[in-house]
Amino acid sequence: MAYTRPVIITGGTINLGYHTALQIARQHPDWLITISSRSDREHTAESINKTLGQNNVVFIPLDLSEPKRVRTYAEEWSSKNYPPIQALLLNAALQFTDSGTHDPVMKSGLPDANYTSAEELARRPPVIANGPARRHYTNSKLANIMWTYALHKRLNQRIPHRGITVNASTQVLCRVQGWRANIPPLPLCVEQDNASNYAPPKGGITPNIHKPSESAASLVRLATADDMAGVSGKYFEGRKEISSSKDSYDEKKQDDLWQWTTKYCAQDEAEATRFEEFK
């Protein structure tokens, strides 16, 4: 079958990623849905295809911890001459907190995010490395959102005619395994009506708690729905556009993160220039 559009979902073998892949595959049987993660012990692609009676979901391994493997993945993808990618969903809902923890105003109980520079967060000096361990987590959430805004700005400035959009989303509060902080465990995903039955993290239970299938429906809409066409550079909680933290809108910090990342990822100056020009 000649697929009309491909979708790539990272971390899509369980939970939010699984339900996202399932729903897009069901809605668009003519699209190729690619699930990419380090492993697929659950045989997710096979399971979704069997459930739907289709064969438009595939698994391609991807290890994001190794830049060389990421580059190989991209090169192999390009060699297949697929149609333009319809949606790229970078799924990271594998902790007990949602992306709202990046914002000190949310009072999540975790240490406040503190972006100093991309270099210091990537190669932490002692003053940062020896600080609260969970601040590394909130910093990573802040960096995700800042990167979204930095990418949106450059897409809009340099290739607006291509109509590429990018958004950030906090979808679900999940718990997959015990944390070292001795926080009482939450079940994998808790229905909002039952949240009061479980011991919350310090700071209380957030109302942003949903079943994986419910959160997936919001994410699928954000990535593929016609009414979201042209919406870019925004931050969503479920289906609602909300504001992110004050620091996330700091363009100097966004630019620092962008410049460090392109320098780190590029093999040479020529490739760094190509990244900047989106070629």
Secondary structure as UniProt FT lines:
FT   STRAND          5..10
FT   HELIX           15..27
FT   TURN            29..30
FT   STRAND          31..36
FT   TURN            41..42
FT   HELIX           44..52
FT   STRAND          57..59
FT   TURN            64..65
FT   HELIX           67..79
FT   TURN            80..81
FT   STRAND          87..90
FT   HELIX           99..102
FT   HELIX           104..106
FT   HELIX           118..122
FT   HELIX           126..129
FT   TURN            133..134
FT   HELIX           135..158
FT   HELIX           160..162
FT   STRAND          168..170
FT   TURN            180..181
FT   HELIX           192..197
FT   TURN            202..203
FT   HELIX           212..224
FT   HELIX           226..228
FT   TURN            229..230
FT   STRAND          235..237
FT   TURN            238..239
FT   STRAND          240..242
FT   HELIX           247..249
FT   HELIX           251..265
FT   HELIX           269..277
//
